[in-house]
Amino acid sequence: MKKKNTLIASLFALTLVLQACSNEASPSATPNETANEPVVANVESQGVETETKANETKEDTQNNEDNTEDESPSIKDNEEVESLIDTSVFVHATKVDVTDSRDITEHIDVLVHMKDSVKPGLATQHVFTQAYDFLQQDDIKGAKTVTIGVMSGDHRVSQITVDASKFKAEEHLIKSVLSASTIDKMYPEVEEYGQVMELW
């Protein structure tokens, strides 16, 4: 009985295979019908690949846009950090350049440009006096050292580097600044002016 069932199943399978083969070779099946089936499959698979590539391109574009957006705020943040340092205390200056390197070297560099008409000695006196207020502001917190240079015309006539931890606001403004500073540069004319005026 088992052999008979196995034989019938085998014959049935063989019949199906022969019928499938005869359908492919049969004239009733037009070449277009048989040819279209794989083409449709190819078109569908190409469509999936195309969609996938399009999605990848969109994601890449979005990632690039996201990266661009991420970079812009950091640039803006740097600009804001620089603009937070108030230089309005240098009232006699025509221009003040500030380089804020607190995040890298814990240092701030200030270059004060004074009017050409102001003599180098007086220009230095003004800047050192106003540095007293500059060094007390919260805007420079985090700086271990502050370099303050005085420009008279095209010449840097004096420069000091202040150790912020040593600075103490006392009664005499210039002496408070200089007692926490090292003098990096001073024109002889400026040095003489300070000695005569008993300022440094």
Secondary structure, 3 states (H helix, E strand, C coil): CHHHHHHHHHHHHHHHHHHHHHHHHCCCCCHHHHHHHHHHHHHHHHHHHHHHHHHHHHHHHHHHHHHHHHHHHHHHHHHHHHHHCCCCCCCCEEEEEEEEECCCCCEEEEEEEECCCCCHHHHHHHHHHHHHHHCCCHHHCCCCEEEEEEEECCEEEEEEEEECCCCCCCCCHHHHHHHCEEEEEECHHHHHHHHHCCCC
